Amino acid sequence: MAEQQHRTTRKSDVDEEQVETTEVDAERKEKLDDDVDSILDEIDDVLEENAEEFVRSFVQKGGQ
């Protein structure tokens, strides 16, 4: 019986660790999503201002 109770305690500890890990992962994912959104917004702003110049820089010029 003591052995079974010990296993239950360990499983409970593991469950708590999984919950904490999941919360940390969710927070980290949210921060990364915010960072990516911020970078994409900056790219959009630059493209709105310099779209024509941006496209010209990628146009192939004779034989390239």
Summary of the structure (lengths in Angstrom):
residues: 64
radius of gyration: 25.9
end to end distance: 77.7
largest distance: 82.7
contacts: 112
relative contact order: 0.06
helix: 89%
strand: 0%
